[in-house]
Amino acid sequence: MISASRHFPILALDHLEDKGGANELELLRSLLTDPDFAENIDDIVIECGNSRYQAILDRYVAGGQVSEQQVRVVWRKTTQIFGCEADPTWKTLINLVRNGNRTAPAHSLRVLAADPPIDWRAVHTPDQFDAFLSLRDKSAATVIRTQVLAKHRRALVVMGGGHLTKHPPAAADATLTTLLERRSSGSTYVIYAISDASRFSGQVRRTLASWPAPVIASIAGTNVGAESGYAITSADTMRRVGSRWVPVNNAYPGYRVERLVDAMLYLGPTAQLRAVPLSEPTDEPYAAELRRIRGIAVGNAISR
């Protein structure tokens, strides 16, 4: 990661939501507290952050007079209504940067919220919600172009792997990475996190088992890279067919893994992978508001 941060302005890391999420969060914690890494990064771009509230987020991570209660609107009021508040990854990353800025103010980091600027007070129908949901990759690309690349800064992007592949999955127009590469070719280095090796061939599973963990390995020209894109299709990948959402067996037909990502993050065998404990919010009136906005989204897929 340190080496890649010296050569690519955008490092994109696949965020694990279930198995391995706790292991990955430990890795991120060690990276963000490593001076050699932090010196090469200017921004952390987070999937679970409403860009509408960037000013609040900026004041918070800079150590301003903003409480955690005030800043949590950043991850609570996103298009991702089933995971951002429950998953402590996002608030942990934000607080790591805030604490790091206090101890090393000479090179302070910024956290950038990548989600579309949805205003839930003005959203009352599924169509209004879908309009924002469909903008997720475009919103993130705009944030990165204007706040990172245009300012000649470097960023670590933490988002679900489906947003990061160098070719879009079946039935999708583009990913965040393809949008960035259209204007800034060679700007991204994509790291896919392995939480389930069952879709890889037996030979590759044996290769992975021989790796120390955690480890990030470039895969171009390797037996891992030669695997079919089927190997990194999440078991819960869905696509819309008319009004229905159906499972996708292979999101990347015709593509080898090395055409989709640059490196693999191997966190260890499945038995050693730990999930981040999720905790549904119970505080009112937010819990009531969450029930309202989830009701609006009934019948719509909530992209991971």
C-alpha positions in Angstrom: 0.0 0.0 0.0 2.8 2.4 0.8 4.6 1.6 -2.5 1.3 2.0 -4.5 0.6 5.3 -2.7 3.8 6.7 -4.2 2.9 5.8 -7.8 -0.9 6.2 -8.1 -3.0 9.2 -7.1 -6.0 7.0 -6.3 -5.8 3.8 -4.2 -9.1 2.1 -4.2 -9.8 -0.6 -1.6 -12.7 -2.9 -1.6 -14.7 -2.5 1.6 -15.8 -5.8 3.3 -19.2 -5.5 4.9 -19.4 -9.0 6.4 -16.7 -11.7 6.8 -13.3 -10.1 7.1 -14.7 -6.6 7.8 -13.1 -6.5 11.3 -9.7 -7.8 9.9 -9.8 -5.1 7.2 -10.6 -2.4 9.7 -7.5 -3.4 11.7 -5.4 -3.1 8.6 -6.9 0.4 7.8 -6.2 1.4 11.4 -2.5 0.4 11.1 -2.2 2.1 7.7 -3.6 5.4 8.9 -1.4 5.5 11.9 1.7 4.6 9.9 3.6 7.9 9.1 5.1 6.4 5.9 1.6 5.8 4.5 -0.1 8.9 5.8 2.6 11.1 4.3 1.7 9.9 0.8 -2.1 10.4 1.2 -4.0 13.6 1.4 -7.6 12.4 1.4 -9.7 9.4 2.5 -12.8 9.0 0.4 -15.6 7.1 2.1 -18.6 5.4 0.5 -20.9 6.0 3.5 -20.8 9.8 3.6 -23.4 12.2 2.3 -21.5 14.9 0.3 -24.3 17.4 1.2 -22.7 17.6 4.6 -19.0 17.9 3.6 -18.6 21.3 5.4 -19.6 19.7 8.7 -17.2 16.7 8.1 -14.4 19.1 7.2 -14.8 21.0 10.5 -15.0 17.8 12.5 -11.8 16.1 11.1 -10.0 19.4 11.4 -10.7 19.4 15.1 -13.3 22.1 15.1 -16.1 22.6 17.6 -18.3 19.8 16.1 -19.5 16.9 18.3 -19.8 13.3 17.1 -23.5 13.7 17.6 -23.5 16.5 15.1 -21.2 14.9 12.5 -23.1 11.6 12.4 -25.5 13.1 9.9 -22.8 12.5 7.4 -23.1 8.7 7.5 -26.7 8.5 8.8 -28.4 10.5 5.9 -27.0 8.6 2.9 -28.6 6.6 0.1 -27.3 3.5 1.9 -30.1 3.0 4.5 -29.3 -0.5 5.7 -25.6 -0.3 6.5 -23.9 3.0 7.1 -25.1 3.7 10.6 -25.0 0.0 11.6 -21.4 -0.5 10.4 -18.9 1.3 12.7 -16.2 1.3 9.9 -17.1 4.8 8.7 -17.2 6.6 12.0 -14.0 4.7 13.0 -12.2 6.0 9.9 -13.4 9.5 10.4 -12.3 9.5 14.0 -8.9 8.0 13.1 -8.3 10.9 10.8 -9.5 13.5 13.3 -7.2 12.1 16.0 -4.3 11.8 13.5 -4.8 15.5 12.5 -4.5 16.4 16.1 -1.2 14.6 16.6 0.4 15.4 13.2 -1.0 18.7 12.1 1.9 19.4 9.7 0.2 17.0 7.2 -3.4 16.8 8.1 -5.7 14.5 6.1 -9.2 15.3 4.8 -12.1 12.9 4.7 -14.3 13.2 1.6 -18.0 12.0 1.5 -18.7 10.4 -1.8 -22.4 9.6 -1.7 -24.9 11.8 -3.6 -26.2 14.9 -1.7 -29.6 13.5 -1.0 -31.9 15.5 1.2 -34.2 13.0 2.9 -36.6 15.8 3.9 -37.5 16.2 0.2 -37.7 12.5 -0.7 -41.1 11.0 -0.5 -41.4 8.5 -3.4 -39.4 5.5 -4.7 -38.7 7.4 -7.9 -37.2 10.3 -6.0 -35.0 7.9 -4.1 -34.0 6.0 -7.2 -32.8 9.2 -8.8 -30.2 9.7 -6.1 -29.3 6.0 -5.8 -28.5 5.8 -9.5 -25.9 8.6 -9.1 -23.6 6.9 -6.6 -20.7 6.2 -8.9 -21.0 9.5 -10.7 -21.2 11.4 -7.4 -18.0 9.7 -6.1 -16.2 10.4 -9.4 -17.1 14.1 -9.3 -15.9 14.4 -5.7 -12.6 12.7 -6.6 -12.1 14.7 -9.8 -12.7 18.0 -8.2 -11.3 17.5 -4.7 -8.4 15.2 -5.4 -7.2 14.9 -9.0 -7.8 18.6 -9.9 -5.9 19.7 -6.8 -3.0 17.2 -7.5 -3.7 15.4 -4.2 -3.7 11.6 -3.5 -6.5 9.6 -2.0 -7.4 6.3 -0.5 -10.9 5.3 -1.6 -12.8 2.8 0.6 -15.9 1.5 -1.2 -17.6 -1.8 -2.1 -15.8 -3.7 -4.8 -18.6 -3.5 -7.3 -17.9 0.2 -7.6 -14.2 -0.3 -8.2 -13.7 -2.8 -11.0 -12.0 -1.6 -14.2 -14.9 -2.9 -16.3 -18.5 -2.5 -15.2 -20.4 -5.6 -14.0 -23.2 -7.0 -16.3 -26.1 -4.6 -16.8 -24.2 -1.6 -15.4 -23.0 1.4 -17.4 -19.9 2.3 -15.5 -18.1 2.0 -12.2 -16.3 4.7 -10.2 -13.0 3.5 -11.6 -14.1 3.5 -15.2 -15.5 7.0 -14.9 -12.1 8.2 -13.4 -10.0 6.4 -16.0 -11.9 7.9 -18.9 -10.4 11.3 -18.0 -7.4 10.3 -16.0 -6.0 7.1 -17.5 -3.7 5.2 -15.2 -4.8 7.1 -12.1 -6.2 4.2 -10.1 -4.8 1.2 -8.3 -7.6 -1.2 -7.4 -7.3 -3.7 -4.5 -10.0 -6.4 -4.2 -10.5 -7.9 -0.8 -11.0 -11.7 -0.6 -13.6 -12.7 1.9 -14.7 -15.9 0.1 -12.3 -17.9 -2.0 -14.8 -20.6 -2.9 -15.3 -19.3 -6.4 -11.6 -19.5 -7.2 -10.1 -22.7 -8.7 -8.5 -25.3 -6.4 -5.0 -24.3 -7.6 -5.6 -20.6 -6.7 -7.1 -21.5 -3.3 -3.9 -23.4 -2.6 -1.9 -20.4 -3.7 -3.9 -18.1 -1.4 -3.5 -20.4 1.5 0.3 -20.2 1.1 0.3 -16.4 1.5 1.1 -14.8 4.8 -1.8 -12.7 6.1 -2.7 -9.9 5.8 -1.0 -9.4 2.4 -1.6 -7.3 -0.7 -0.3 -8.9 -3.9 -0.3 -7.6 -7.4 -1.9 -10.2 -9.7 -1.0 -9.3 -13.3 0.6 -12.3 -15.0 -0.2 -14.7 -12.1 -2.5 -17.7 -11.8 -4.7 -15.6 -9.5 -5.0 -12.9 -12.2 -5.8 -15.5 -14.8 -9.0 -16.6 -13.0 -12.4 -15.8 -14.5 -14.3 -12.7 -13.3 -16.7 -15.2 -11.9 -14.3 -15.6 -9.0 -14.9 -12.1 -7.7 -18.7 -11.9 -8.3 -20.3 -11.5 -4.9 -22.9 -14.2 -4.1 -25.5 -11.4 -3.5 -24.9 -9.5 -6.8 -28.3 -8.6 -8.3 -29.5 -6.9 -11.5 -32.9 -5.5 -12.5 -35.0 -7.4 -15.0 -38.1 -5.3 -15.6 -39.6 -4.7 -12.2 -37.7 -7.6 -10.6 -34.2 -8.0 -9.2 -32.5 -11.4 -10.0 -29.2 -12.9 -8.9 -26.2 -12.6 -11.1 -24.0 -15.7 -11.3 -21.1 -14.0 -13.2 -21.0 -10.3 -13.2 -17.9 -10.1 -15.5 -18.3 -12.6 -18.4 -15.3 -12.7 -20.7 -13.0 -10.9 -18.3 -10.1 -12.3 -16.3 -9.6 -11.0 -12.8 -6.4 -9.2 -13.8 -8.4 -7.0 -16.2 -10.7 -6.0 -13.4 -8.4 -5.3 -10.5 -4.7 -4.7 -9.9 -4.2 -6.5 -6.6 -5.7 -8.8 -4.0 -6.0 -8.3 -0.3 -5.8 -11.6 1.4 -6.7 -11.4 5.1 -6.4 -15.1 5.9 -8.4 -18.3 5.8 -12.2 -18.1 6.2 -12.0 -19.4 9.8 -9.8 -16.4 10.8 -12.1 -13.8 9.2 -14.2 -11.7 11.6 -17.2 -9.5 10.8 -17.5 -6.0 12.1 -20.3 -6.2 14.7 -23.3 -4.3 13.3 -25.7 -2.4 15.6 -29.0 -1.0 14.5 -29.8 2.5 15.8 -32.5 2.7 18.4 -32.4 6.4 19.3 -35.5 8.3 18.5 -36.4 10.3 16.4 -33.7 8.9 14.1 -35.0 5.3 14.3 -38.5 6.6 13.3 -36.9 8.5 10.4 -35.0 5.4 9.3 -38.2 3.4 9.2 -39.8 6.1 7.1 -37.0 6.2 4.5 -36.7 2.4 4.4 -40.4 2.3 3.7 -39.9 4.6 0.7 -37.3 2.2 -0.7 -39.4 -1.0 -0.5 -39.3 -2.7 -3.9 -36.0 -1.0 -4.8 -32.6 -2.7 -4.6 -30.2 -1.2 -2.1 -26.8 -1.4 -3.8 -24.0 -2.5 -1.5 
